Amino acid sequence: MLLQLLGGEQRQFSAATLANSELEELSRCSFILLDAYNMAAVEVQETIAWIRSATLAPLVVLTARDPDFEVAVLRAGADTVIAFSESLEVSLALCRATIRRRNRQIERM
């Protein structure tokens, strides 16, 4: 739902079956939304490392509200963490703010 509201093309990758052949396609993404539901912290951290090896696109992780998990995800390279319990309006605003912040960083380069 969030990706539809943000607009743009959608691609779906499965963390369980990530392959190097997907790195090129991932590198063309302008925004990444990672659904970390039912994923262990280590699995999410490895997935983020894999994503970051291909792109610096804004990366937002959706997860249950757990401060330790959220800190681990942010340290691993996520730009923003959104709890599933967050309202759609707040989630959308956080995604847009993350995209704006990344765009400003790119403009300064």
Contacts in CASP RR format, 6 or more apart in sequence:
PFRMAT RR
TARGET T0000
AUTHOR 0000-0000-0000
METHOD contacts of the structure
MODEL  1
MLLQLLGGEQRQFSAATLANSELEELSRCSFILLDAYNMAAVEVQETIAW
IRSATLAPLVVLTARDPDFEVAVLRAGADTVIAFSESLEVSLALCRATIR
RRNRQIERM
1 88 0 8 1.000
2 33 0 8 1.000
2 62 0 8 1.000
2 88 0 8 1.000
2 91 0 8 1.000
2 92 0 8 1.000
2 95 0 8 1.000
3 10 0 8 1.000
3 31 0 8 1.000
3 33 0 8 1.000
4 10 0 8 1.000
5 88 0 8 1.000
5 92 0 8 1.000
6 31 0 8 1.000
6 92 0 8 1.000
6 95 0 8 1.000
6 96 0 8 1.000
6 99 0 8 1.000
11 25 0 8 1.000
11 26 0 8 1.000
11 29 0 8 1.000
13 22 0 8 1.000
13 26 0 8 1.000
15 34 0 8 1.000
15 39 0 8 1.000
15 43 0 8 1.000
15 44 0 8 1.000
15 47 0 8 1.000
18 47 0 8 1.000
18 50 0 8 1.000
23 50 0 8 1.000
23 53 0 8 1.000
23 54 0 8 1.000
24 54 0 8 1.000
26 32 0 8 1.000
26 51 0 8 1.000
26 54 0 8 1.000
26 55 0 8 1.000
27 54 0 8 1.000
27 55 0 8 1.000
29 55 0 8 1.000
29 57 0 8 1.000
30 57 0 8 1.000
30 58 0 8 1.000
30 99 0 8 1.000
31 57 0 8 1.000
31 58 0 8 1.000
31 60 0 8 1.000
31 95 0 8 1.000
31 99 0 8 1.000
32 51 0 8 1.000
32 55 0 8 1.000
32 57 0 8 1.000
32 58 0 8 1.000
32 59 0 8 1.000
32 60 0 8 1.000
33 60 0 8 1.000
33 62 0 8 1.000
33 95 0 8 1.000
34 44 0 8 1.000
34 47 0 8 1.000
34 48 0 8 1.000
34 51 0 8 1.000
34 59 0 8 1.000
34 60 0 8 1.000
34 61 0 8 1.000
34 62 0 8 1.000
34 78 0 8 1.000
35 62 0 8 1.000
36 44 0 8 1.000
36 61 0 8 1.000
36 62 0 8 1.000
36 63 0 8 1.000
36 73 0 8 1.000
37 62 0 8 1.000
37 63 0 8 1.000
37 64 0 8 1.000
37 84 0 8 1.000
39 47 0 8 1.000
41 68 0 8 1.000
41 69 0 8 1.000
41 72 0 8 1.000
41 73 0 8 1.000
44 61 0 8 1.000
44 63 0 8 1.000
44 69 0 8 1.000
44 72 0 8 1.000
44 73 0 8 1.000
44 76 0 8 1.000
45 72 0 8 1.000
45 73 0 8 1.000
45 76 0 8 1.000
48 59 0 8 1.000
48 61 0 8 1.000
48 73 0 8 1.000
48 76 0 8 1.000
48 77 0 8 1.000
48 78 0 8 1.000
49 76 0 8 1.000
51 59 0 8 1.000
52 59 0 8 1.000
52 77 0 8 1.000
56 102 0 8 1.000
57 102 0 8 1.000
58 79 0 8 1.000
58 80 0 8 1.000
58 95 0 8 1.000
58 98 0 8 1.000
58 99 0 8 1.000
58 101 0 8 1.000
58 102 0 8 1.000
59 77 0 8 1.000
59 78 0 8 1.000
59 79 0 8 1.000
59 80 0 8 1.000
60 78 0 8 1.000
60 79 0 8 1.000
60 80 0 8 1.000
60 81 0 8 1.000
60 82 0 8 1.000
60 94 0 8 1.000
60 95 0 8 1.000
60 98 0 8 1.000
61 73 0 8 1.000
61 78 0 8 1.000
61 80 0 8 1.000
61 81 0 8 1.000
61 82 0 8 1.000
62 82 0 8 1.000
62 83 0 8 1.000
62 84 0 8 1.000
62 91 0 8 1.000
63 69 0 8 1.000
63 70 0 8 1.000
63 73 0 8 1.000
63 81 0 8 1.000
63 82 0 8 1.000
63 83 0 8 1.000
63 84 0 8 1.000
64 83 0 8 1.000
64 84 0 8 1.000
64 85 0 8 1.000
65 83 0 8 1.000
65 84 0 8 1.000
65 85 0 8 1.000
70 81 0 8 1.000
73 81 0 8 1.000
74 81 0 8 1.000
79 98 0 8 1.000
79 101 0 8 1.000
79 102 0 8 1.000
80 94 0 8 1.000
80 95 0 8 1.000
80 97 0 8 1.000
80 98 0 8 1.000
82 90 0 8 1.000
82 91 0 8 1.000
82 94 0 8 1.000
82 95 0 8 1.000
86 94 0 8 1.000
END
